[in-house]
Amino acid sequence: MNCLIIDDNKIARTTLKQLASQVKDLTVLGECSNAMEAWNFIREETVDLLLLDIEMQGMSGLELTRNLGDNGPLIVFTTSKKEYAAEAFELNVADYIVKPVTPARFIQAIDRVRDMLDSNKEEVKLAEDEFIFIRDSNIVRRLGLDDLLYAEAMGDYVKLYTPTKFYAVHTTLKAVEERLPAGRFLRVHRSYIVSIGKIETIQDGALIINGKSLPVADAYRSALNKRMNIL
């Protein structure tokens, strides 16, 4: 995982570089004192993460983020201003740190970036295999992962639910979990695995998928919140 530091304050850049040097899998490719310099750098180099200030001369950090679009690097804003947070998260940035940047807060942000990068890699891998095969009675059936809402353990069987029906498969939930891509599905209870992209709401220890309320066990709640990047 490599990053680019963009800040018009040299001391701030030095601080971020020192923090980054303490993370084994994080490499600082360079430093930029303004957004235009960073724009030119990104066009020439492959960058995973931007540690980006907001208020700078010329192009702001928010403007750079908009110009990079959805296919740009992941972004963690590091700024002394709190008031840009809502606008920043509308741009789907990975995190927003208010200076001074502490080591604990920096590591928390990098952990979130790492999880997002791993999830993106899983999605790319999944593009080659968008389905699983299941044995439905005496028929081997192809089930598209986009159609799978959640899986429910029922004794010696697991029910795989789609928007219109379910399939009862003689297997264990653990076996199903091992077959499903971790970037899209998550265990939330000893009896349930859910498609993260199908979750409608979460409230009072339960989540809603396709109008159905499913329990979220305490042991899995932290992992669920982390994967969903809940603010």
N, C-alpha and C positions, 0 to 999 in steps of 0.2 A: 504494500500500500504506500503510495507516494503522495506528497502534498506540495502545495505552493503557498507561501505566506505573502499576503498582500496587506500592507498597512503603511500609511504615510509617516508613522512615527517609528524612528529607528530603534528606540528602546523597546517599544511594543514588539517589533519584529524579532529582536534579540531574545526577549522573554519567551515568545512562542517557539523559537528555534531551540532554546534550551529545554523547554517542556517536551518538544517533539523528540529530542535526542534521548529521552528517557524511555521511549516506547520502542520496543525491539523491532516491531514489524512496520514502523513508520519511517519513511525516508523523506527528507526535505530536498526537493529538486532545486529550489531557488527562492529568492525573495524579490518582491516588487514593491515599489513605493507608491504606485498608483494603478488604477484599474486598466488604463489603456496599455500600460506595460504588461500587465497580466494577460490581457486579451491577446496580445501578440505572442506571448510565451505559450499560451494554451493552444494556439493554432499550430505551433511547431512541436510541442511535446505532449505525451500522454500523461494526464494528471488525474488522479483518483479523487483528490480532496483539495478544496480551497479553504484556507483559514483567512477569512476575509473581513476587513474593516468596512464600515458603511460610509461614514462621512470622510470623503477625501476630495482633494482638488480635482476638477474636471468631472469625469464619470464617477458616480457613486457606486458603492458595493451593490446596492439594490439594482441599479441600472445594468451593471455588469451581469448580474444574475439573470435578469430578463433577457439580455442579449444572448446569453449562452443557451437558454432554452432548456427543454427537458433532457436533451442528450449531452449536456455538459457535465462537469465533475460534480460530486456531492459537495455541499457547502456548509461550513460552520461559520456563522457570523461571530466575530469578536469585536465588541463595540462598547463604548462607555455610555451609550444611550439606550434606555429601556423602551422609548416610545415607538421604535420601529419594529418591535417584536411581532405584532399582529400582521403587519404587511409582509414581514420576512417569511412567516410560516405559511402565508398564502402562496408563496413561491415554492413551497415544498422543500425548504432547506432542511438539512439533517439536524441542526441544533442552533441555538442562539445563546451565546455567553456574554454576560455583562462584565466588563473589566472592573477590577483587576482579575485576571484569569488565574485561578488557583490550580495546583496540580490535580486535586481530586476532581474538580469540575472539568478540567481538560481531559482526563482519562475517561470520565463518564461520556463525554462527547465523542471521543475516539471509539469507545466501545459501541456506541450507537451507529457510527459510520461503518465500523467493521461488520456489524450485523446486517446493515443495509446492503453493503457490497456482497456479502455472502448470499443474501436473499436474491440479489440481482443475478448472481452467477447461477443460482438454482433455477431461476426463471429461464435463462438462456439454455441451460441443459434441458429443461422441460420442453422447449420448443421442438425438440427432436422426438418427443414421446409424450403426446397429449392425452394418453388413455391408458387404462389397465384392462386386463382380461379377467373376468370372473366366471365361476361356474354357477349357473342359474339352473337348478334342477339337473337335467341331463344335457344342458346346452352351455357351451362356452361362449360367453357374450362379451363384446367390447363395450366398455363404459368410459365415455369421455370425462376427463377430469373437470372440465368446465361445467358439466351437469351435476357433479357430485356436491351436495350441500353439506352433509355430515354423515358420520358412521356411528352406530349405536350398538354396544355389546348387549346381547340377549342370550345368556346361557352359553351353549356351544355354538351359537351363530352370531354373526354380525350383520345388522341391517344397514345397507348402503342406500341413503335417501337422495332422490333427485327431485326436481320441482313437481313431478307428476306421479311418481311411484317409488317403491323401494324394492331392493333385491336382498333376499336372505341368503347369506353365504356361510357355509360350514367352515369356520375358521376362528381365529382369535383376534381381538382388537390390536394386540401387539404385532401380529403378522401384517395386518392392514396398515398400521402405522409405518412399518418398515418399507412397505411398497409405495406409499404416498410421498410426494416431494415435500420436504420440510419447509421449502420456501412458500408453500401455499396452504399447507394443512398443519394443524396444531392440536395436540391433546389438551383438553381443558377439564377433563374429569376421568375417573377410572373407567367410565362407561362411554365416553364420547370423544370423538375427534371431529373437528369442524374445519370447513373451508374458510380461511380468514377473510377472503374477498367477498363472502356471502353474508357476513355478519351485518345485521341492520342496526341493532342497538345493544348496549350493555347496561344493566341496571340491577341493583339489589341482588348481586351474586348470581345473576343469570344473563344469558345473551339470547337474542332473537334472530333466528334464521328462517326465512320463508314463513313468518308468522308463528313459528314454533319456539317455545321457551325451553332453553337447555341450561342445565346447571353448570356453574364454573366452580370447581373445588378450590379451596384456599391455596393448596399446594401448587396450583397451576396459574393462579391469577397474576402473579408478578411476571411470569413469562409471556402471558397474553398481553398485558399492558405494554411490555417492552416491544413486542413484535408489532403492535399496532401504532407505536409512537404516539401514545395518548398524551396530550398537552396538559 
